[in-house]
Amino acid sequence: MKQSIILIAILLFTSVVLAQTPTESIVRRYMPIKMYKAKFNKPLTKKDSLNIRIIDNDTLVMLEDQTLPKGVKVPYEPKDSTFLSYYRKVAFQHRNGIYSNKTSMKYWKNDISIFFSKSVSKKSKKEFMSFLKQIDNAVDSLRIKEVKKLEDSNYTIYYAGDYEYDPRLYNSKTSNYYISWNHNKIYKGAIRLDKNELSSDDLLQFKMREFFIKSLGYFKFIRDFDCDSYFSNCYSPNKKLTPMDLELLKYHYSYGICKGTDLKTFDEQHARAQEVLKKTGQRMYFLHTTDNEAGE
């Protein structure tokens, strides 16, 4: 179901059942010692030291306060190595093509509200919104809609020669798109279409859809997929949302991963979650809080 509350992903080491024997009747929550010191910004007390456990060479501190922040707790969503390889290539677009563990994923925190300029025909809008409805229906945590007023929008689609809704696209020589983000959360987008470049309605649709898919996460198109896939970097007049395309989008907006992280953190979280799953048969959890000011 669609979520009406804005959710922010936080890795929930504190709710992982890392130490529980068959004779224990309660769940004790532990936090890695490095994270504990960073979170509480204080050295360990004598009392804290009594609550330390060593598990698989990890030093863990039991939390005194077993209550959790308000929010939705979702279990880690495991994926195989092949899928994760695709996702890493798509979701982490390295600046200037230079690989960096500091590269972060981007995502829309709020619903996407699209305003079309008057020069975009009703036919084009209808076809485009029909395409977007497939995404809206498939991805529970992402809502996309058209709005009639510019002030109600956070995404604009227009032609070169119209009012320049996004000045950063003004000097673009071809059709292009632009997104803005803050702390890896995308909050604004625009697509500027060049009629001189797009000689047919089919090309118009292709460009709008291509740019919009990219703008859902500052995604990089890759050569690993058949040309019919929207995540493929080769042209095809028969582009469609393949099962893999939808799976990538659903995973990117899944609550079963921690959003907005850099590549190093993403890999470490998955390695940790998979290790816990393998050794204990239990999943780590991610807590998505309702506090709009919280961070990842």
Buried (B, 14 or more C-beta within 10 A) or exposed (E): EEEEEBBBBBBBBBBBBBBEEEEEEEEBBBBBBEBBBEEEEEEBEEEBEEBBEEEEEBEBBBBEEEEBBEBBEBBBBBBEEEBBEBBBBBBBBBEEEEEEEEBBBBBBBEBBBBBBBEBBEEEBBEBBBEBBEBBBEBBBBBBBBBBEEEEEBBBBBBBBEBEBBBEEBEEBEEBBBBBEBEEBBBBBBBBBBBEEEBEEEEBBBBBBBBBBBBBBBBBBBBEBBEEBBBBBEEEEEEBEBBEBBBBBBBBBBBBBBBBBBBBEBBBBBBEBBBEBBEEBEBBBBBBBBEEEEBEB
